[in-house]
Amino acid sequence: MSRNGLSRTRTYAAGALALLAFATACGDDGGGSAAPAAGTTAPAASKPSGAAPAPTGGAATAGATAPAGADAAAWAKWNLTPLAPAPAPPADKPVKLQRTGPVPVFSEVKTSDKVVFITIDDGAEKDPKFVEMLTDLKVPISMFLTKDIVKNDYGYFKPLQALGNHVQNHTVTHPVMSKLPADKQKSEICDDQAALTQQYGTAPLLFRPPFGDGANTPTLNTSVQECGPRAIVLWRESMQIHDMQYQAADKKLKPGDIVLAHFRGPKELKGATMTQMFGDLLARIQEQGFSVARLEDYIQAPAS
């Protein structure tokens, strides 16, 4: 990223900051209230990841999958112990999407692999150290981006995409979808779809409604169908600074769980950085013996 690009990143526009103030509730996008299964939430034991070093840049080969080969030095650089590599993606994908008709809504993937999937929403925090961290660790993520929050610096997410991470749809302005009429729901999804397709070269396959709101309503399902995504993706756990919130009563990860996090910085994370939050998320996953796989590797896109 150029020096000018970094400058744009640090001078986040006032309008986007106003959106962020509203979207902060999306950190409780994942509090469990709007996702499909209600549950009691409670934090896991804390294990801070520590401060991250200054960025050096770089990029990995597109399409890389799970943490490769457990490069201990790269993980130690971020005060982390390597996660076990995820198994090879299944040839027979457990989620098979159709070209037409109602889209499925899911918050986990049926698999016996001891893996979870990390999804990161919105796009407000554009910390170059996070790009460096993912370049080093090669942990796969899926990015659900909101147009009005990322449009001041679309370029920030391109190195993350170059690592093999997919860009998905999360509306234009991050509204409560069930409060909008059908035409407004459609414009929120279709306009984000068009912008992200133009900027990143691939049409998003998946959609996540802000706060999980309206996910199971016929109106939203129809709007998603008309705009192009072929599934609505929710979550089972959410990362809240140092600890996770769980929908399951036993407060444990399950194979195939989708985990929600956000592009956020110290202002929203009570002084913690994006890299510290992400390091703590990986520690929480490792404590329970899981690896991280790429969500899209378990999904079969519709036949063209």
N, C-alpha and C positions, 0 to 999 in steps of 0.2 A: 504494500500500500504506500502511495506517495506521501511526502510530508504534508502536501496540501490536503490529501484525503484524511490524514489524522487530525489536521486542524478542523476540518468540517465535522469530524466525529466529536471533537471536544466542544464544539460550539453548537450544541443541539438547539434547534430552533424553539422559540418560546411557544409556538403553537403545538409542537410535538410534546413539549413538557406539560402543557395543559392536558393533552390527551393522556399522558402518562399518569397524571394525578388521578384521572378517572380509572385508567387501566390498572392502577395499583391493586384494586379489588380483585383483579384477575389472579393475583398471588393467592388469592383465595378463589381463583378459577378452580384451584385444586383443593379447596378445603373440604370437598366431599358433598357439599350441599346440592350441587347441580348435576353431579355425575349420576350414572344409572343406579348404583346401589348405595344406599345410605349406610353409614357406619360411624362408630366412635373413633375419633382421632386422638393420637397421642404421640409425643416425640420419642425417637429412638435415642440411645445414649450418644452423647456428643463426643466427637473426636475431631477437633479442628485440624484443618489441613495446612495451616500456616501461610505465610506470605509467599507471593510468587515473584520470580526474578523479572528483570526487564526483558521486553520482547526482542527477538532477533529475526522474526519473520520466517519465510520458507513455506513450502507446500508439499503435500504428499500426493501420490498417484490417485487420480479419480477412481472411485469404485472400491477403495479399500474397505474391508469389512470390519471385524471386531478388533480389539486390542491385539496387535500382532507381536508374537514372540516375546512378550513381557520384557521390554527393554528397561531393565532395572534402573539404569542411569537416567533415562528420560523421566521415569516416574519419580525417582529420588529428587530430581531437580524441582519438582512441585511438592515435595514432602509427602509423597504417596508410595504405597506398595502396589506393584502391578496387579491388576485384575487377571484372573485366569482368562485365556482367550475363549471366545464363544465358539461353539461348534460351527461347522460349515452350514450355510443356509440350506434348508430342506428343499429337495428337488420338487416335492409335492407340497405346494404352498398351502398352509392351513386356511388362509383367507383368499377366496376367489371372487373377484369383482366382475360384475356384468356391465355390458355397454349401455343397457337401457333399463328402465323400470326403477322402482324405489331403491334407495341406497341403504346399505346396512349401517347400523350404529353399533360400535363396539368399544370397550374399554380395556380389553385384554385379548390375547391371541391364544387359541388352543394349541398347546405344544407341551411335549414332555421335556424339552430342552430347559435346563436351568438358567434361563436368560430373562432379562427384562429389557424394555425399550425406553430410551430417554427421548422425550419431546420437549422442545423449548419454544416458548410463545412470545409474541408481541414484537420485540426487536428494539426496545428503547435503549438499552445499554450496548454500546459499540466499543468495547474494550479490546484494543489490539492484543493485550496479553492473553485473552481468551482464544484468539485465533492461534497464537503461538502454542498455547496449552494443547489444543486439539491436534495441531500439527505434530506435536511431540508424542502425545498419548494415543492418537488414532482411535479414540473412542467414538463410535457412531452416534449421531443424533438426528432427529427430524426437526426442521424449523417451521413453525406455523407463524407466518409473518403478517402484520397488520400494515396496510399501505401507508396510512397517514403517520405512522410511527417510524417507518423505515425510509420514507421517500427522500428525506434529506441526505441519506447516504446509502443508496442501494449497494454501492460497491463494497461496503464492509462485509456483506454476507457472501460475496463471490469466492473469496479464499476458503470459506467454510464449505461452500458448495463444491469447490474443486477437490476437497478431501473425500467426496463421495456422498455428502449429506444432502438430502432432498429438501426443497422448499415447498411448503404447503400453505393452504389458504386459511386466513384467520380474520377476514373482513377488512373493510376500509377504515372504519372509525372506532371499532371495538364497542358496538352497542349491545344492549340487552335485546336479543333478537325477538323474543316473544312479544315485546312491546311495539314492534314495528309491523305495519301492514305488509302484505305479500310483495307489493312492488318495491318497497324499501328494503326488505330482506334480500330480494333478488339483486338490487343494485349494489348492496354491500358485498355480496359474494361475487357477482359477475365482474364488478369493477376491480376488485382485488385480484381475481383470476386473470383478467386481462393485463393488469400492471405487472404481476409477478411473472406471467408467461413472457411478456415483452422483455423484462429485465434479465431473466435467468434462463430463457431459451427453452423451458419445458413447462407445460401446463400442469399445475398442481393436480394430483390425483385424489388428495384427501382434504377434508374441511373440518375445522374445529370451531364451533360457536363460542364466542366469549362467555366465560363463566359456565360453559356447558348448557347454557339456557336454551330451551326450545328444541333440544336435540331430538326428542322423540315425537315432535309434532308434525302432522301431515304438511302444514304450510311450509315449514323449514325444509322438510325432505324434498318437496317439490321444487323449491327455490334452488337447492343444491343440485338437483338433477338438471335443471335448466341452465345452470352456469358451468357445468363440466366436471366437478369433482365426483368421484364414484363411491365415497364412503364418508361417514361422519365419525370422527375419532374422539373419544373421551379419555378417561384415565382412571387408574385405581389408587395411585398414591400421588402426593404432591410434595415438592421440596420447599421447605420454609426456612431459609437461611442456613441453619446448621442441622436440622432434623427433618424427618419426613412425617407427613400426616397420612393416615391409612383409612380407607373405607372399611376394610375387613376388621371384624371385632378382635381377631387374634393379633392384629398389628404386625403382620408378617407379609413379606413379599411372596408371590406365587409365580410359578413358571408362566411366562407370557404376559406378565403385568405391564401396562403402559404407565410410565412415570412422567408427571408434569413438572417442568421448571420454567423459569422466565429469564429473558435477557434483562438483568437488573444490576444496578451498581450500589455503591456505599450509601447513597441517599435513601434507597428503598430497603437495603439489607442491614440497616442499623450499624453501618461502618464497615461491614464485610465487603469484599470485592467479588466480582463475578467468578473469578478463578477460585477464590476460597470457598464460595458456595458450591461450585461444581466439584471441587475436591472433596468437600464434606459429603456431597451426594454419592460420589464414587465410594467413599469409605462406608457409608450406610449400606450400599449394595454389597460391598465385599464382606462386611460383617455377617451377612446372611448367606454367604457362599454362592452368590450369583455372578454371572458375567453379563456384559452388555452387548446386545445384538442390534442390528439395524432393522427397524420396523418394516421398511419397504422390502427387505429380503424375505419376509414371511408373507408377503401379499402378492397375489397374481393379478396383474393389471388386465383389464378387458382386452380381448383379442382385437387387433386393429382391422 
